[in-house]
Amino acid sequence: MTFQDILYSTDGPLGVVTLNLPQYKNAQGYRMLDEVDAAFELAGADKNVRVLIVRGAGGNFSSGHDLGTPEGMEYRRNLGAAPGIEMYDQFRRYNFDLLLKWRNFEKPTIAMVEGYCIYAGWMLAACCDIVFAADNAQFLAGFVEYMSIPWDIGIRRAKELCFESRFIPAQEAAAYGFVNRVLRPADLERETYAFARRVAENSPGALRFAKIQMNKAQDAQGFSRAVDDSFGDYVAMMNVLADEMRVEGGRRLTTVDLAVQGRKGERFGQKR
């Protein structure tokens, strides 16, 4: 299979999905997400693949949703969804259904994060079982379509970060429980792959049942129903507040812009 926006490879028992639009810091358009899903399908069908790693090219995991690249807009137009229920179904597929599907993927998944991990980047990392991060990773949580954030870091931390629109470094994300391990950038790939190989030595059946049981424990607390309900709230918000949600030009969400301005202020010693 030929991919345009990602790379997919295997390395012994490991499957590796690499988001490969470094010129856009791996912003996620619909074509990229279709290709990620196809790579998951390939990994699921390959009995030799026991663990799947998801990473980004060019020093960043993902800058979030593609809000208007020429390639992304053309692909979306060519899908031809009509306004109304077709548009809703399309939006739901790419911003919710695929994420929940990948969360329930039958094999262990590891997000290998460096650089920016913003909004849709957080969503993609969150649907993986394990998150390893370089110490240069910057995470931005917000009110997103796949709203796992209260489950990822707890209600009070989720409120704090979503209210403030603030980047958090990898160490802080680890302290909140979202990141499993923080590593030097030079060590990230080696340590992630080494961990994945140790996991791959386990029985595939044992791994699958362990994952099923832990996802069931989360679902018993209401996870799947809560994130589904929250998706509806997100759609309502974007319809009610559409004009307020993007900065001039439409290429960045206002909440992301606030976080970026906060980082610039810190960089130049200004008070936030």
C-alpha positions as CSV (number, residue, x, y, z in Angstrom):
1,M,0.0,0.0,0.0
2,T,1.3,3.5,-0.9
3,F,0.9,6.2,1.7
4,Q,1.3,10.0,1.1
5,D,1.0,11.4,4.6
6,I,2.4,8.6,6.8
7,L,5.0,5.9,6.7
8,Y,4.4,2.4,7.8
9,S,7.1,-0.2,8.4
10,T,7.7,-3.3,10.4
11,D,10.8,-4.1,12.5
12,G,10.5,-7.7,13.6
13,P,7.5,-7.9,16.0
14,L,7.0,-4.1,15.8
15,G,4.8,-2.1,13.5
16,V,5.7,1.5,13.2
17,V,3.3,4.3,12.0
18,T,5.1,7.6,11.4
19,L,3.1,10.8,10.7
20,N,5.0,12.2,7.9
21,L,4.1,15.8,7.1
22,P,7.0,17.6,8.9
23,Q,6.4,20.7,6.9
24,Y,3.1,21.1,8.8
25,K,4.4,19.7,12.0
26,N,2.3,16.6,11.3
27,A,-1.0,18.3,11.3
28,Q,-3.8,15.7,11.0
29,G,-6.0,16.0,7.9
30,Y,-8.5,13.4,6.8
31,R,-6.1,11.8,4.3
32,M,-3.6,11.3,7.1
33,L,-6.2,9.8,9.4
34,D,-7.4,7.4,6.7
35,E,-3.8,6.3,6.2
36,V,-3.2,5.9,9.9
37,D,-6.4,3.7,10.0
38,A,-5.1,1.6,7.0
39,A,-1.8,1.1,8.8
40,F,-3.6,-0.1,12.0
41,E,-5.5,-2.5,9.8
42,L,-2.2,-3.8,8.3
43,A,-0.7,-4.2,11.7
44,G,-3.8,-6.0,13.0
45,A,-3.8,-8.4,10.2
46,D,-0.1,-9.2,10.4
47,K,0.5,-12.0,12.9
48,N,4.1,-11.1,13.1
49,V,3.3,-7.7,14.5
50,R,2.7,-7.8,18.2
51,V,3.2,-4.1,19.2
52,L,2.4,-0.9,17.3
53,I,4.3,2.3,17.7
54,V,2.9,5.7,16.6
55,R,5.4,8.5,16.2
56,G,5.9,11.7,14.2
57,A,8.6,12.7,11.7
58,G,10.7,15.9,11.9
59,G,10.9,16.3,15.6
60,N,7.2,16.8,16.4
61,F,4.5,14.3,17.2
62,S,1.6,16.4,15.9
63,S,0.6,20.1,15.9
64,G,-3.1,19.1,16.0
65,H,-5.9,19.3,13.4
66,D,-5.2,20.3,9.9
67,L,-7.2,23.5,9.7
68,G,-6.6,24.5,6.1
69,T,-3.5,23.1,4.3
70,P,-4.1,23.0,0.5
71,E,-3.6,19.2,0.4
72,G,-5.9,18.7,3.3
73,M,-8.7,20.9,2.0
74,E,-8.5,19.3,-1.5
75,Y,-8.8,15.8,0.0
76,R,-11.7,16.8,2.1
77,R,-13.5,18.3,-0.9
78,N,-12.9,15.2,-2.9
79,L,-14.6,13.1,-0.3
80,G,-17.8,14.9,-1.3
81,A,-19.8,14.9,1.9
82,A,-23.0,16.8,1.4
83,P,-24.0,19.4,4.1
84,G,-26.1,18.0,6.8
85,I,-26.0,14.4,8.1
86,E,-23.3,13.3,5.6
87,M,-21.0,16.1,6.9
88,Y,-21.8,15.2,10.5
89,D,-21.0,11.5,9.8
90,Q,-17.7,12.5,8.2
91,F,-16.7,14.8,11.0
92,R,-17.6,12.1,13.6
93,R,-15.6,9.5,11.7
94,Y,-12.4,11.5,11.7
95,N,-12.6,13.1,15.0
96,F,-14.2,10.4,17.2
97,D,-15.0,7.0,15.7
98,L,-11.4,6.3,14.5
99,L,-9.9,7.3,17.9
100,L,-12.2,5.0,19.8
101,K,-11.5,2.2,17.3
102,W,-7.7,2.7,17.8
103,R,-8.2,2.8,21.6
104,N,-9.7,-0.7,21.3
105,F,-7.1,-2.0,18.8
106,E,-6.4,-5.6,19.6
107,K,-2.6,-5.2,20.1
108,P,-0.6,-3.0,22.5
109,T,0.1,0.5,21.2
110,I,2.8,3.0,22.2
111,A,2.8,6.7,21.4
112,M,6.4,8.0,21.0
113,V,6.1,11.8,21.5
114,E,8.6,14.5,20.9
115,G,8.1,18.2,20.2
116,Y,4.5,19.4,19.8
117,C,1.6,17.3,20.9
118,I,-1.4,19.6,20.5
119,Y,-5.1,18.9,20.6
120,A,-5.6,16.2,17.9
121,G,-2.0,15.1,18.8
122,W,-3.1,14.6,22.4
123,M,-6.1,12.7,21.1
124,L,-3.9,10.3,19.1
125,A,-1.5,9.8,22.0
126,A,-4.4,9.3,24.4
127,C,-5.9,6.5,22.4
128,C,-2.6,4.6,22.7
129,D,-2.0,2.3,25.6
130,I,1.4,3.7,26.6
131,V,3.0,7.1,26.1
132,F,6.8,7.6,26.1
133,A,7.9,11.2,25.6
134,A,11.1,13.1,25.0
135,D,11.9,15.8,27.6
136,N,11.4,18.4,24.9
137,A,7.8,17.4,24.3
138,Q,5.1,20.0,24.8
139,F,1.5,18.9,25.4
140,L,-1.6,21.1,25.0
141,A,-4.9,19.8,26.3
142,G,-8.2,21.4,25.4
143,F,-11.9,20.8,24.8
144,V,-11.5,18.4,21.9
145,E,-13.7,16.0,20.0
146,Y,-12.3,12.8,21.7
147,M,-12.5,14.2,25.2
148,S,-10.5,11.7,27.1
149,I,-8.6,14.3,29.0
150,P,-10.5,14.0,32.4
151,W,-9.7,10.3,32.2
152,D,-6.1,11.0,31.2
153,I,-5.1,13.3,34.0
154,G,-8.1,13.7,36.3
155,I,-11.0,16.1,36.5
156,R,-9.4,19.0,38.3
157,R,-6.2,19.0,36.2
158,A,-8.3,18.7,33.1
159,K,-10.3,21.7,34.1
160,E,-7.2,23.7,35.0
161,L,-5.5,23.0,31.6
162,C,-8.6,23.4,29.5
163,F,-9.6,26.7,31.2
164,E,-6.1,28.2,31.0
165,S,-4.9,26.9,27.6
166,R,-1.3,26.2,28.7
167,F,1.4,24.0,27.3
168,I,2.8,21.5,29.8
169,P,6.2,19.9,29.5
170,A,6.7,16.2,29.4
171,Q,7.7,16.0,33.1
172,E,4.5,17.7,34.1
173,A,2.5,15.4,31.9
174,A,4.2,12.4,33.5
175,A,3.4,13.8,37.0
176,Y,-0.3,14.0,36.0
177,G,-0.2,10.4,34.8
178,F,-0.6,11.0,31.0
179,V,3.0,10.1,30.1
180,N,4.6,6.8,31.3
181,R,8.3,7.7,30.8
182,V,10.2,10.8,30.0
183,L,13.5,10.3,28.2
184,R,16.3,12.4,26.6
185,P,15.6,13.0,22.9
186,A,18.7,11.0,22.0
187,D,17.4,8.0,24.0
188,L,13.7,8.1,23.1
189,E,13.7,5.9,20.1
190,R,16.1,3.3,21.6
191,E,14.2,3.0,24.9
192,T,10.7,3.0,23.3
193,Y,11.7,0.3,20.8
194,A,13.4,-1.7,23.6
195,F,10.3,-1.6,25.7
196,A,8.1,-2.6,22.8
197,R,10.3,-5.6,22.1
198,R,10.0,-6.7,25.7
199,V,6.2,-6.4,25.5
200,A,6.3,-8.4,22.2
201,E,7.9,-11.3,24.0
202,N,4.7,-11.8,25.9
203,S,1.9,-14.1,24.7
204,P,-0.3,-12.2,22.2
205,G,-3.3,-13.8,23.8
206,A,-2.3,-12.6,27.3
207,L,-1.6,-9.1,26.0
208,R,-5.0,-9.0,24.3
209,F,-6.9,-10.1,27.3
210,A,-5.0,-7.8,29.6
211,K,-5.9,-4.9,27.4
212,I,-9.5,-5.9,27.2
213,Q,-9.7,-6.1,30.9
214,M,-8.2,-2.7,31.5
215,N,-10.4,-1.1,28.9
216,K,-13.4,-2.8,30.4
217,A,-12.4,-1.4,33.8
218,Q,-12.3,2.1,32.3
219,D,-15.6,1.5,30.5
220,A,-17.2,0.3,33.8
221,Q,-16.5,3.8,35.0
222,G,-18.3,5.3,32.0
223,F,-15.5,6.1,29.7
224,S,-16.9,5.3,26.3
225,R,-20.3,6.7,27.1
226,A,-18.8,9.9,28.5
227,V,-16.5,10.6,25.5
228,D,-19.4,9.9,23.1
229,D,-21.6,12.4,25.0
230,S,-18.8,14.9,25.0
231,F,-18.5,14.7,21.3
232,G,-22.0,16.0,20.9
233,D,-21.2,18.9,23.2
234,Y,-18.2,19.7,21.0
235,V,-20.3,19.7,17.9
236,A,-22.8,22.1,19.6
237,M,-20.0,24.3,20.8
238,M,-18.5,24.6,17.3
239,N,-21.8,25.6,15.8
240,V,-22.7,28.1,18.5
241,L,-19.3,29.6,18.9
242,A,-17.8,29.1,15.5
243,D,-16.8,32.7,14.9
244,E,-15.1,32.9,18.3
245,M,-13.1,29.7,17.9
246,R,-10.5,30.7,15.3
247,V,-8.1,33.6,15.0
248,E,-8.2,35.7,11.9
249,G,-7.4,33.7,8.8
250,G,-8.8,30.5,10.4
251,R,-5.6,28.6,10.5
252,R,-5.3,28.4,14.3
253,L,-7.8,27.9,17.1
254,T,-8.1,30.9,19.5
255,T,-7.3,28.6,22.5
256,V,-4.1,27.3,20.8
257,D,-3.1,30.8,19.9
258,L,-3.5,31.8,23.6
259,A,-1.2,28.9,24.6
260,V,1.4,29.9,21.9
261,Q,1.3,33.5,23.1
262,G,1.9,32.2,26.6
263,R,4.9,30.3,25.5
264,K,6.3,33.4,23.8
265,G,5.8,35.4,26.9
266,E,7.7,32.9,29.0
267,R,10.5,32.8,26.4
268,F,11.0,36.5,26.7
269,G,10.7,36.7,30.4
270,Q,7.2,38.3,30.5
271,K,4.6,37.6,33.1
272,R,1.8,35.4,31.8
